[in-house]
Each structure stands twice: as C-alpha cells, then as structure tokens.
Amino acid sequence: MKPLPKHDLIVTIVKKGWCEKIIKASREAGAEGATIIPGRGTGIHEQKKMLGIPIEPEKEIIFTVCRDSKTDAILEAIVEAGKLEKPASGIAFVLELKKVVGVVHLLKELGIN
C-alpha cells in the first residue's frame, strides 16, 4: 500500500434535520461526501422533561473524511451552516487519521494504482 496524502475526520453532531444544510455547505467547501448516523443525546442546554421523564433529543452525526489541506475550509463551512457558534446548536471536532483506505478515486487522481 502506497502512502496517500494526510486525511482528517470531521465529526459533526447536530439536531435532527440539520445534516442536509451541513453536507451541502461542506461539499461547496471541498468535501467529497459524508456519512450520516442517527443518534440521541443531551447537552447542558437541553434538559427538557415531559411528565418528569428526561427527553433525549434526536441527533444526526456526520462523518466527513477529507484531505488535511481542505479541513479548515470545510470546518468553517460546517460551523456557518450549522450555526455552531450559538448555544445548543451542535458540536464539531477534527481527528487526524493515520491511515485511510477505500478512497480509490484518490489513487487514480494521484496516479497510484
């Protein structure tokens, strides 16, 4: 396996219904795709109860793998589209990936077969 350019994983967690806006903005900023996983959770700003039972709001978790050279632009687009600078709107963070496989389109682009 030949080394590929460095990649990052941007993990974004937002309220259900926001993922389409975020994915559209991240694609416009250079992302090539994303994976969406449904989730549940609560934060310090979401302590709602119904009949004394805590409600866990539905979330969407978005995984975006991107070249590290595009990470800042994509993250900025995600923050803007998801309004992540406002309380209770969501969270995003970046993890550096040590190895990535399965990005066959990059192999052709880089002339690696």
C-alpha positions in Angstrom: 0.0 0.0 0.0 1.5 3.3 -1.1 1.1 6.3 1.2 -1.7 8.7 0.5 -1.9 12.4 1.4 -2.9 13.0 5.0 -6.5 13.0 5.9 -8.7 14.2 8.7 -12.1 13.2 10.0 -14.5 15.9 10.8 -17.2 14.7 13.2 -20.3 17.0 13.5 -23.2 16.3 15.8 -26.3 18.4 15.3 -30.1 18.4 15.9 -32.1 16.1 13.6 -32.9 17.9 10.4 -29.7 19.9 10.0 -27.5 17.5 8.2 -28.6 18.4 4.7 -27.6 22.0 5.2 -24.2 21.0 6.7 -23.4 18.5 3.9 -24.3 20.9 1.2 -22.0 23.6 2.7 -19.2 21.1 3.3 -19.4 19.9 -0.4 -19.3 23.5 -1.6 -16.1 23.9 0.6 -14.4 20.9 -1.0 -15.7 17.8 0.8 -16.4 14.8 -1.4 -19.0 13.2 0.7 -20.2 12.3 4.2 -21.8 9.6 6.3 -24.8 10.3 8.4 -25.7 8.3 11.5 -28.8 8.9 13.7 -28.2 9.4 17.4 -29.6 10.6 20.7 -28.1 12.7 23.3 -28.3 15.7 25.5 -26.1 18.7 26.5 -26.2 21.3 29.2 -28.6 23.4 27.2 -31.1 20.6 26.6 -32.5 19.5 29.9 -36.2 19.2 28.9 -38.6 16.8 30.7 -42.0 15.5 29.9 -44.1 14.2 32.9 -40.8 14.2 34.9 -39.0 12.0 32.3 -35.9 13.5 30.7 -36.2 13.8 26.9 -33.2 12.9 24.8 -33.3 14.9 21.6 -32.6 13.2 18.3 -29.3 14.0 16.7 -27.5 13.4 13.5 -23.8 12.5 13.5 -22.0 13.4 10.3 -18.6 11.9 9.4 -16.6 13.8 6.8 -13.2 12.4 5.7 -11.2 15.0 3.8 -7.7 15.8 2.8 -6.0 17.8 5.6 -5.4 20.7 3.2 -9.2 21.1 2.9 -10.1 20.6 6.6 -10.1 24.3 7.7 -12.3 25.5 4.8 -14.8 22.6 5.3 -14.9 23.0 9.1 -15.6 26.8 8.7 -18.4 26.0 6.3 -19.9 23.5 8.7 -19.7 26.0 11.6 -21.5 28.6 9.5 -24.2 26.3 8.0 -24.9 24.6 11.4 -24.8 27.9 13.3 -22.4 26.1 15.7 -21.3 29.3 17.4 -24.8 29.6 19.1 -25.6 27.6 22.2 -27.3 24.2 21.8 -26.8 24.1 18.1 -24.3 21.3 18.0 -20.6 20.5 18.0 -17.9 19.6 15.5 -14.3 18.4 16.0 -11.5 17.1 13.9 -9.5 13.9 14.3 -6.2 13.3 12.4 -6.4 10.0 10.5 -3.2 7.8 10.5 -4.2 5.6 7.5 -7.1 5.7 5.0 -8.1 3.0 2.6 -11.0 2.8 0.2 -10.6 6.2 -1.4 -10.0 4.6 -4.8 -10.8 7.8 -6.7 -7.8 9.4 -5.0 -5.5 6.7 -6.1 -6.4 7.4 -9.8 -6.1 11.1 -9.2 -2.6 10.7 -7.8 -1.5 8.2 -10.4 -1.3 5.3 -7.9 -2.7 2.0 -9.0 
